[in-house]
Amino acid sequence: MTVGTILASTLFAVLGAVCLLVQLVLLPGNWLLVLLACIFQVWSLVATDGHSPLFSWWTIAAGLVLAFLGEVAEAFMGAAGAKATGARARGMWGAVIGSVIGGIAGMVLFSFVPIIGSLLGALGGAAAGAFLMELSYADRGPGRAAMAAVGAAVGRTAGLLVKLSIGLAIWVLFVVAALF
């Protein structure tokens, strides 16, 4: 291990930690982390004439798979939370779509508090989407729709935590691989 490898690994670790933090504003931090690994990989190949890559290609592939799984988990855990509290298909789709719209709206409306605004927007959007879509059923009243809304918000929170945990696993994978 050279001094250059140690410096590159340290720089990657710091920039990768920033990629993890941007997930709190609902940006694709896991994908940015994988992109950062690819940039460092190309840099290491160019700097060493192809003799000493920073990562193996299997490591980068594993990061890609984990990032995909994190997105899937985040997207559908809001719907799963709504379903767990009795929502039907429209309520679950309302949670997913409402979360995306709410996250964007929260980022714009509460731009003075960037992290909190987008998080509250996504949670509120998931809840509002599930609530409104559950009310579209003739046999659903506000009480049942409110239960679905709470489930959607809790599920969306769990999805964000799972995605962040997967991002942490990706970060550890890349940092360890860079050092060894």
C-alpha positions as CSV (number, residue, x, y, z in Angstrom):
1,M,0.0,0.0,0.0
2,T,1.4,3.3,-1.1
3,V,1.1,6.8,0.4
4,G,-1.0,7.7,-2.7
5,T,-3.4,4.8,-2.0
6,I,-3.8,5.9,1.6
7,L,-4.5,9.5,0.6
8,A,-6.9,8.4,-2.1
9,S,-8.7,6.1,0.3
10,T,-9.0,8.9,2.9
11,L,-10.3,11.4,0.3
12,F,-12.8,8.8,-0.9
13,A,-13.9,8.2,2.7
14,V,-14.5,11.9,3.3
15,L,-16.3,12.5,0.0
16,G,-18.3,9.3,0.4
17,A,-19.5,10.4,3.9
18,V,-20.8,13.6,2.2
19,C,-22.7,11.3,-0.3
20,L,-24.3,9.6,2.6
21,L,-25.4,12.9,4.2
22,V,-27.1,14.1,1.0
23,Q,-29.6,11.3,1.4
24,L,-31.1,13.3,4.2
25,V,-32.2,15.8,1.7
26,L,-33.6,13.0,-0.5
27,L,-30.9,13.1,-3.1
28,P,-29.5,9.8,-4.5
29,G,-26.6,9.5,-2.1
30,N,-26.0,5.8,-2.7
31,W,-25.8,6.4,-6.5
32,L,-23.5,9.3,-5.9
33,L,-21.3,7.1,-3.8
34,V,-21.1,4.4,-6.5
35,L,-20.3,7.2,-9.1
36,L,-17.6,8.5,-6.8
37,A,-16.1,5.0,-6.6
38,C,-16.1,4.8,-10.4
39,I,-14.4,8.2,-10.7
40,F,-11.7,7.1,-8.2
41,Q,-11.4,3.8,-10.1
42,V,-10.7,5.5,-13.4
43,W,-8.3,8.0,-11.7
44,S,-6.4,5.1,-10.1
45,L,-6.1,3.2,-13.4
46,V,-4.9,6.3,-15.2
47,A,-2.5,7.3,-12.5
48,T,-0.9,3.8,-12.4
49,D,-1.1,2.9,-16.1
50,G,-3.7,0.3,-15.3
51,H,-1.5,-1.6,-12.9
52,S,-3.1,-0.7,-9.6
53,P,-6.9,-0.1,-9.5
54,L,-8.3,1.2,-6.3
55,F,-11.2,-1.3,-6.3
56,S,-12.0,-4.6,-8.0
57,W,-14.7,-4.5,-10.5
58,W,-16.6,-7.0,-8.4
59,T,-16.6,-4.4,-5.6
60,I,-18.1,-1.8,-7.8
61,A,-20.7,-4.3,-9.1
62,A,-21.6,-5.1,-5.4
63,G,-22.0,-1.4,-4.7
64,L,-24.3,-1.0,-7.7
65,V,-26.5,-3.9,-6.6
66,L,-26.7,-2.6,-3.0
67,A,-27.6,0.9,-4.3
68,F,-30.4,-0.6,-6.4
69,L,-31.7,-2.6,-3.4
70,G,-31.7,0.6,-1.3
71,E,-33.8,2.4,-3.9
72,V,-36.3,-0.5,-4.1
73,A,-36.6,-0.7,-0.3
74,E,-37.1,3.1,0.1
75,A,-39.7,3.3,-2.7
76,F,-41.9,0.5,-1.4
77,M,-41.6,0.7,2.3
78,G,-44.0,3.6,2.4
79,A,-46.5,1.5,0.5
80,A,-45.8,-1.5,2.8
81,G,-46.5,0.7,5.8
82,A,-49.8,1.8,4.4
83,K,-50.8,-1.8,3.5
84,A,-49.9,-2.9,7.0
85,T,-52.5,-0.5,8.4
86,G,-55.2,-1.7,6.0
87,A,-54.6,0.4,2.8
88,R,-55.7,-0.9,-0.5
89,A,-53.8,-0.6,-3.8
90,R,-54.7,3.0,-4.5
91,G,-53.7,4.0,-1.0
92,M,-50.3,2.3,-1.4
93,W,-49.7,4.0,-4.8
94,G,-50.8,7.3,-3.3
95,A,-48.1,6.8,-0.6
96,V,-45.4,6.3,-3.2
97,I,-46.4,9.1,-5.5
98,G,-47.2,11.4,-2.6
99,S,-43.8,10.8,-1.1
100,V,-42.0,11.9,-4.2
101,I,-44.2,15.0,-4.8
102,G,-44.0,15.9,-1.1
103,G,-40.3,15.6,-1.0
104,I,-39.9,18.0,-3.9
105,A,-42.5,20.4,-2.5
106,G,-40.9,20.3,1.0
107,M,-37.5,21.1,-0.5
108,V,-39.0,24.1,-2.3
109,L,-41.4,25.4,0.4
110,F,-39.1,24.9,3.3
111,S,-35.8,25.7,1.6
112,F,-34.7,27.7,4.6
113,V,-34.5,24.4,6.5
114,P,-33.2,22.1,3.7
115,I,-32.9,18.8,5.5
116,I,-36.0,19.1,7.6
117,G,-38.1,20.5,4.7
118,S,-37.6,17.7,2.3
119,L,-37.9,15.0,5.0
120,L,-41.2,16.5,6.3
121,G,-42.4,16.9,2.8
122,A,-41.7,13.3,1.9
123,L,-43.3,12.0,5.0
124,G,-46.3,14.3,4.8
125,G,-46.6,13.6,1.1
126,A,-46.7,9.8,1.7
127,A,-49.4,10.3,4.4
128,A,-51.4,12.7,2.3
129,G,-51.2,10.5,-0.8
130,A,-52.3,7.4,1.1
131,F,-55.1,9.4,2.9
132,L,-56.6,10.9,-0.3
133,M,-56.4,7.8,-2.3
134,E,-58.0,5.7,0.5
135,L,-60.9,8.3,0.6
136,S,-61.5,7.6,-3.1
137,Y,-62.9,4.2,-2.1
138,A,-66.7,4.6,-1.4
139,D,-66.5,2.3,1.7
140,R,-63.6,4.1,3.4
141,G,-64.1,6.9,5.9
142,P,-61.6,9.4,7.3
143,G,-60.7,7.1,10.2
144,R,-59.6,4.2,8.0
145,A,-57.8,6.6,5.6
146,A,-56.0,8.3,8.5
147,M,-54.7,4.9,9.7
148,A,-53.3,4.2,6.2
149,A,-51.7,7.7,6.2
150,V,-49.9,7.0,9.5
151,G,-48.8,3.7,8.2
152,A,-47.5,5.3,5.0
153,A,-45.5,7.9,7.0
154,V,-44.0,5.3,9.3
155,G,-43.1,3.1,6.4
156,R,-41.5,6.0,4.5
157,T,-39.4,6.7,7.6
158,A,-38.4,3.1,7.8
159,G,-37.5,3.1,4.1
160,L,-35.3,6.1,4.5
161,L,-33.5,4.5,7.4
162,V,-33.0,1.2,5.5
163,K,-31.6,3.1,2.5
164,L,-29.3,5.1,4.7
165,S,-28.1,1.8,6.3
166,I,-27.5,0.3,2.9
167,G,-25.6,3.4,2.0
168,L,-23.4,3.0,5.1
169,A,-22.7,-0.6,4.0
170,I,-21.7,0.6,0.6
171,W,-19.4,3.2,2.1
172,V,-17.8,0.6,4.3
173,L,-17.4,-1.8,1.4
174,F,-15.6,0.8,-0.7
175,V,-13.4,2.2,2.0
176,V,-12.3,-1.3,3.2
177,A,-11.7,-2.3,-0.5
178,A,-9.7,0.8,-1.1
179,L,-7.4,0.2,1.9
180,F,-6.9,-3.5,1.2
